[in-house]
Amino acid sequence: MDKPKQGFAGLWNISFGFFGIQIGFALQNANMSRVFQSLGSSIDNLSVLWIAAPLTGLLVQPIIGHLSDRTWLGRLGRRRPYFLLGAILSALALLGMPQSDGLLMAALLLWLLDASLNISMEPFRAFVGDMLRKDQHTLGYAVQTAFIGAGAVVGSLFPWLLDHLGVANVAPAGQVPDTVRFSFWAGGAALFAAVLWTVVTTREYSPDDMRAFADAEEAHPAAPDLSRRAIAPCFVWIGAGLIVALLVDLAGMEKEVYLLGALLAGYGLASLTAILLARAGRGGNMLAHIVGDIGGMPPIMRRLALIQFFSWSALFIMWIHTTPVVAQYMFGSADPASAAYQAGGNWVGVLFSVYNGVAAVAALTLLPWIAARIGKARTHALCLVAGAAGFGSFLVLRDPDLLLLSEIGIGIAWASILAMPYAMLASSLPQAKLGVYMGVFNIFVVVPQLLVATAMGSIMKAFFPGDPIWTMAFAAVTLLLAALATLRIKA
């Protein structure tokens, strides 16, 4: 028995909520550095303030994936309760963010915002796999990517449009401009409305339906047997974390690098705890399941993980540093209180809207056309090279208008990053564990972001103090490495 084929209306309703979620992400990505600097943060401290975003994704997504695989709330279903909860919390965070009266409050609200967006986003990835037949997975993720791009265009353009409508774009020192304030409020309302649309217009397949659609083996995968797993690797992870912590003191690195050591040691401790619980006959808990699923990843997921690691390193560099780079090198000011800096911040919103708009179009046109001719893996590699060229061009261009051309290459890469890995992955995952595996896959999205957030500040301060343009060179190189890793996959 196979799932019914979804038509245009079904594909639209399944993914429309992602339009609103991406409005929230776009407002965060394009404006949080601006908010932090407006509230008094120096450029060297931006990375540590951004730690909240990837850290919450790392913790939230596997847990939400695991829980949503096992949730069924009657008419509300499996994934939709998490859509709704995340949307409510995200909207509240967006409403409160512009009212921040200091860096601590802004950082805490960023933590809440990113956690809430992840609560909604992770089940949406699994939702496509739940609702669509395998032969529609590529189209389903392409439609989702189109909504991601469209939502990001809207979210990125909000401040620029409000500025052109006469809303104040400059604020006294220590305050957020009205263009950003009103954008966050409008974005919160749009996010909630879009997610509510998907909740109301879709009906999930019941557990009985899903068992009928899936093979018996796929519907009831064996629980991970951690009791036979060796504990020696756990101590390797713990030791690696301790070594990183020692290097912080010995090498005089920034204190946020302690977080990286804590994460390494934390994974070792979590694995050790899960194994010991399994040996004691208590291996049915959530921790044991998640640790076991990480160790039992399908081979293609392991290969895609490396590609995601390099790709998302570049993206996080872009989201943190594009505003200070554009303001300093293209608009001539590194002072957040100046009109030139705020104009640069608005232009970054335009640039981000361009790469997201390109992604929306490319996902439905360019990517399927190329993939049909050279395969998904080579298509992904080609798109990543285009993105590397876009980042590299920041080093030589000084006319802000010409950066629009740079964003075309970045947009093509973004479209592929959002669609191709998931299209290659979804059909190889067991249906009953789609949520947790999508959450585990997200680990390789957020770990590189944590590395950037913890280490980039130290690197820039040591080698390129006051010269953030070189972050774009880092981004270009990491995308090239991702492209090379993609060539190892046959798809």
C-alpha positions in Angstrom: 0.0 0.0 0.0 1.4 3.4 -1.0 0.5 7.0 0.1 -1.8 9.0 -2.2 -0.1 11.3 -4.5 -0.3 14.9 -3.5 -1.4 17.6 -5.9 -0.4 21.3 -6.0 -2.8 22.2 -3.1 -1.5 19.4 -0.9 2.2 20.3 -1.6 1.4 24.0 -0.8 -0.4 23.3 2.5 2.2 20.9 3.7 5.0 23.4 3.4 3.3 26.8 3.7 4.1 27.1 7.4 7.8 27.1 6.5 7.2 30.5 4.8 6.4 31.9 8.2 9.2 30.1 10.0 11.7 31.5 7.5 10.4 35.0 8.0 11.5 34.6 11.6 14.9 33.1 10.7 15.5 35.9 8.1 14.8 38.6 10.6 17.1 36.9 13.0 19.9 36.3 10.5 19.9 39.7 8.9 19.3 41.9 12.0 20.7 40.2 15.2 24.3 41.5 14.7 22.8 44.9 14.1 20.7 44.6 17.3 23.7 43.5 19.3 25.9 46.3 18.0 23.2 48.8 18.5 22.9 47.7 22.1 26.7 48.2 22.6 28.4 45.0 21.5 31.8 45.2 19.9 32.4 43.3 16.7 34.8 40.9 18.4 32.0 39.7 20.7 29.3 39.1 18.0 30.2 35.4 17.7 29.8 34.5 21.3 26.4 36.4 21.4 25.3 34.2 18.5 26.1 31.0 20.3 22.5 30.7 21.5 21.2 30.0 18.0 23.2 26.8 17.1 23.3 25.6 20.7 19.5 25.5 21.0 19.3 23.7 17.6 21.8 21.1 18.7 19.8 20.3 21.9 16.3 20.9 20.7 16.1 19.2 17.3 17.0 15.6 18.2 14.7 15.7 21.2 11.8 17.2 19.3 12.4 14.6 16.5 12.4 11.8 19.0 9.2 13.0 20.7 7.3 13.8 17.5 8.0 10.2 16.2 6.1 9.0 19.3 3.4 11.7 19.5 -0.2 11.3 18.5 -2.7 13.9 19.8 -5.9 12.8 17.9 -7.1 15.4 15.4 -4.0 17.5 16.0 -1.7 14.6 14.9 2.0 13.9 15.2 4.0 16.8 14.0 1.4 19.6 14.1 1.4 20.0 17.9 5.1 21.0 17.7 4.4 23.4 14.7 1.9 25.2 16.8 3.9 25.3 20.1 7.0 26.6 18.3 5.0 29.2 16.4 3.4 30.7 19.6 6.8 30.9 21.4 8.6 32.3 18.3 5.9 35.0 17.9 6.3 36.0 21.5 10.1 36.2 21.2 9.9 38.4 18.0 7.5 40.7 19.8 9.9 41.1 22.8 13.2 41.2 21.0 13.1 44.9 19.9 12.2 45.9 23.4 15.5 44.6 24.8 17.2 47.1 27.1 20.6 45.4 27.1 22.7 42.7 25.6 21.8 40.1 28.2 18.0 40.4 27.5 18.7 40.4 23.7 20.8 37.2 24.0 18.2 35.5 26.2 15.4 36.3 23.7 17.6 35.1 20.8 17.9 31.8 22.7 14.1 31.6 23.1 13.6 32.6 19.5 15.9 30.1 18.0 14.7 27.3 20.3 11.1 28.0 19.3 11.9 28.2 15.6 13.7 24.8 15.9 10.7 23.3 17.7 8.6 24.2 14.6 11.2 23.6 11.9 12.4 20.1 12.8 9.0 18.4 12.5 8.4 20.2 9.2 11.4 18.4 7.7 9.9 15.0 8.8 6.4 16.2 7.8 7.4 16.1 4.1 8.6 12.5 4.4 5.4 11.6 6.4 3.0 13.0 3.8 4.6 12.3 0.5 5.5 9.1 -1.5 9.2 8.5 -2.1 8.9 9.6 -5.7 7.6 13.0 -4.6 10.4 13.6 -2.0 12.5 15.7 -4.3 9.6 17.8 -5.4 8.4 18.2 -1.8 11.7 19.5 -0.5 11.9 21.8 -3.6 8.6 23.3 -2.7 9.7 23.6 0.9 12.8 25.4 -0.3 10.8 27.7 -2.4 8.8 28.7 0.6 12.0 29.1 2.6 13.3 31.5 0.0 10.1 33.4 -0.3 9.8 33.8 3.5 13.4 34.9 3.8 12.8 37.6 1.1 9.9 39.0 3.0 11.7 38.9 6.3 14.9 40.4 4.9 13.2 43.2 3.1 11.1 44.4 6.0 13.5 47.1 7.4 14.5 48.3 4.0 10.9 48.8 3.0 9.9 50.5 6.2 12.9 52.9 5.8 11.6 53.8 2.3 8.2 54.4 3.8 9.6 57.0 6.2 10.0 55.0 9.4 13.0 56.0 11.4 16.1 54.0 10.6 18.5 55.6 13.2 18.1 55.4 16.9 20.0 56.9 19.9 22.9 54.9 21.2 21.8 51.8 23.0 18.4 51.6 21.2 17.1 49.6 18.2 15.8 51.6 15.2 12.1 51.6 14.6 12.6 49.9 11.2 13.9 46.9 13.0 11.4 47.1 15.8 8.3 47.2 13.5 9.8 44.5 11.3 10.1 42.0 14.2 6.5 42.7 15.3 5.1 42.2 11.8 7.3 39.1 11.3 5.9 37.6 14.5 2.3 38.0 13.3 3.2 36.6 9.8 5.0 33.6 11.3 2.1 32.6 13.4 -0.5 33.0 10.6 1.5 30.9 8.2 2.1 28.0 10.6 -1.6 28.1 11.6 -2.5 27.7 7.9 -0.6 24.4 7.7 -2.0 23.2 11.0 -5.6 23.9 9.9 -5.4 22.7 6.3 -3.5 19.4 6.7 -4.5 16.1 8.2 -1.7 13.7 9.2 -1.8 9.9 8.5 -2.7 8.0 11.7 -0.2 5.5 13.2 -2.3 2.7 11.7 -2.1 4.3 8.3 1.7 4.8 8.6 2.1 1.1 9.5 0.1 0.2 6.4 2.2 2.4 4.2 5.5 1.1 5.5 7.1 -2.4 5.4 6.9 -4.2 8.8 10.7 -3.9 9.3 10.6 -0.2 8.5 7.6 0.5 10.7 9.1 -1.3 13.7 12.9 -0.8 13.6 14.8 -2.5 16.3 15.8 -0.5 19.3 19.5 0.3 19.4 21.4 -2.2 21.5 23.8 -0.1 23.4 24.7 -2.7 25.9 27.3 -4.2 23.6 28.8 -0.9 22.7 32.4 -0.3 24.0 32.8 2.6 26.5 36.4 3.5 25.5 35.3 6.0 22.8 33.2 7.8 25.4 36.4 8.6 27.3 38.1 9.7 24.1 35.3 12.3 23.7 35.6 13.4 27.3 39.4 13.7 27.0 39.1 15.7 23.8 36.8 18.2 25.7 39.3 18.5 28.5 42.2 19.1 26.1 40.3 21.9 24.4 39.6 23.5 27.8 43.3 23.3 28.6 44.2 24.9 25.3 42.0 27.9 26.1 44.3 28.8 28.9 47.6 27.7 27.4 47.0 29.5 24.0 45.1 32.5 25.5 42.0 31.8 23.4 38.6 33.5 23.9 36.6 32.1 26.8 33.7 31.0 24.6 35.9 28.2 23.3 35.3 26.5 26.7 31.8 25.8 25.3 33.3 23.7 22.5 35.2 21.6 25.1 32.1 21.3 27.1 30.1 20.0 24.1 32.8 17.3 23.3 32.9 16.2 26.9 29.2 16.4 27.2 28.7 14.0 24.3 31.1 11.6 25.8 29.3 11.7 29.1 25.9 11.3 27.5 27.1 8.3 25.5 28.7 6.7 28.6 25.5 7.2 30.6 23.3 5.7 27.8 25.6 2.6 27.5 25.7 2.0 31.3 21.9 2.4 31.5 21.5 -0.1 28.7 23.8 -2.6 30.4 21.7 -2.2 33.5 18.5 -3.1 31.6 17.2 0.4 31.3 17.9 1.1 27.6 14.4 2.2 26.6 14.8 5.9 27.6 15.1 8.8 25.2 18.8 9.4 25.8 19.7 5.8 24.9 17.5 5.9 21.7 19.1 9.2 20.5 22.7 8.0 21.2 21.9 4.7 19.5 20.5 6.4 16.5 23.5 8.6 16.1 25.7 5.6 16.1 23.4 3.8 13.7 23.2 6.4 11.0 22.9 5.1 7.4 26.1 5.3 5.4 24.8 8.0 3.0 23.9 10.1 6.1 27.4 10.0 7.3 28.8 11.2 4.0 26.2 14.0 3.8 27.1 15.0 7.4 30.6 16.1 6.3 29.1 18.1 3.5 26.6 19.8 5.8 29.4 20.6 8.3 31.4 22.6 5.7 28.3 24.2 4.1 26.8 25.5 7.2 30.1 26.8 8.5 30.0 29.2 5.5 26.4 30.2 6.1 26.9 31.0 9.7 29.9 33.1 8.9 27.7 35.0 6.4 24.9 35.6 8.9 27.2 36.9 11.6 29.6 39.0 9.6 27.8 40.3 6.5 26.4 43.4 8.2 29.7 44.6 9.7 31.6 43.8 6.4 29.1 45.7 4.2 28.8 48.6 6.6 32.6 49.0 7.0 33.8 48.3 3.4 30.9 49.4 1.2 29.3 52.2 3.3 32.4 53.4 5.1 31.4 53.2 8.7 31.9 50.7 11.5 30.0 52.8 14.0 26.5 51.3 14.8 25.2 54.7 15.8 25.9 56.3 12.4 23.5 56.7 9.6 26.0 55.0 7.2 26.2 51.9 9.3 22.4 51.6 9.5 22.1 52.2 5.8 24.5 49.3 5.3 22.4 47.2 7.7 19.3 47.8 5.5 21.3 47.0 2.4 22.3 43.6 3.9 18.5 43.0 4.2 18.2 43.6 0.5 21.2 41.3 -0.3 19.7 38.6 1.8 16.4 38.9 0.1 18.2 38.5 -3.2 19.9 35.3 -2.4 16.7 33.9 -0.9 14.7 35.0 -3.9 17.2 33.3 -6.2 17.0 30.2 -4.1 13.2 30.1 -4.3 13.4 30.2 -8.1 16.4 27.9 -8.5 14.8 25.2 -6.3 11.9 24.8 -8.7 13.6 25.4 -12.0 17.4 25.2 -12.1 18.1 22.4 -9.7 15.6 19.8 -11.1 16.8 20.5 -14.6 20.5 20.1 -13.8 19.9 17.1 -11.5 18.1 15.3 -14.3 21.2 15.6 -16.4 24.2 15.2 -14.1 22.7 13.7 -10.9 21.9 15.2 -7.5 25.4 14.9 -6.1 27.2 16.7 -8.9 24.4 19.3 -9.1 25.0 20.0 -5.4 28.8 20.3 -5.9 28.3 22.7 -8.8 26.0 24.9 -6.8 28.4 25.0 -3.8 31.2 26.2 -6.2 28.8 29.0 -7.3 28.3 30.0 -3.7 32.1 30.0 -3.0 32.5 32.4 -6.0 29.9 34.6 -4.5 31.6 34.8 -1.1 35.0 35.3 -2.7 33.8 38.3 -4.7 33.3 40.2 -1.4 37.1 40.5 -1.2 37.3 42.5 -4.4 34.0 44.4 -4.8 33.4 47.7 -3.1 30.3 48.9 -4.9 27.3 47.7 -2.8 25.2 47.4 -6.0 27.6 44.8 -7.5 27.1 42.6 -4.4 23.7 41.8 -5.9 25.7 39.6 -8.4 27.5 37.9 -5.5 24.2 37.0 -4.0 23.1 35.1 -7.1 25.9 32.6 -6.6 25.1 32.4 -2.9 21.4 31.9 -3.6 22.1 29.0 -6.0 24.2 27.4 -3.3 21.5 28.1 -0.6 18.8 26.5 -2.8 20.9 23.3 -3.1 21.9 23.2 0.5 18.2 23.3 1.6 17.0 20.8 -1.0 19.6 18.3 -2.3 20.9 16.8 0.9 17.4 16.1 2.2 16.2 14.7 -1.2 19.2 12.4 -1.2 18.6 11.4 2.5 14.9 11.1 2.9 14.3 8.0 0.9 17.0 6.1 2.8 15.6 6.6 6.3 13.1 4.3 8.1 9.7 6.0 8.2 9.2 5.4 11.9 12.4 7.2 12.8 12.2 10.0 10.3 11.8 12.7 13.0 14.7 11.7 15.1 17.0 11.1 12.1 16.1 14.5 10.7 17.0 15.9 14.2 20.2 14.0 14.3 21.1 15.2 10.8 20.7 18.7 12.1 23.6 18.1 14.5 25.8 18.5 11.5 24.2 21.8 10.7 24.6 23.3 14.2 28.0 21.9 15.2 29.8 23.9 12.6 27.9 27.0 13.6 29.0 26.4 17.2 32.6 26.1 16.0 32.3 29.4 14.1 30.6 31.1 17.1 33.3 29.9 19.6 36.4 30.0 17.5 36.0 32.7 14.8 36.3 35.5 17.4 39.7 34.2 18.5 40.9 33.7 14.9 39.8 37.2 13.8 41.3 38.9 16.9 44.6 37.0 16.5 45.1 37.4 12.7 42.7 40.0 11.3 41.8 42.5 14.1 39.3 45.1 12.9 39.4 43.6 9.4 36.2 41.4 9.1 36.3 41.1 5.3 38.5 38.0 5.7 35.6 36.1 7.2 34.2 35.9 3.6 37.4 34.2 2.5 36.8 31.5 5.2 33.3 31.1 3.9 34.4 30.6 0.3 37.0 28.0 1.3 34.6 25.9 3.4 32.1 25.8 0.5 34.8 24.5 -1.8 35.6 21.8 0.7 31.9 20.9 0.9 31.9 20.6 -2.9 34.8 18.3 -2.9 33.2 16.1 -0.2 30.0 15.9 -2.4 31.9 14.2 -5.2 32.3 11.1 -2.9 28.5 10.5 -3.1 26.9 8.5 -5.9 23.4 10.0 -6.4 
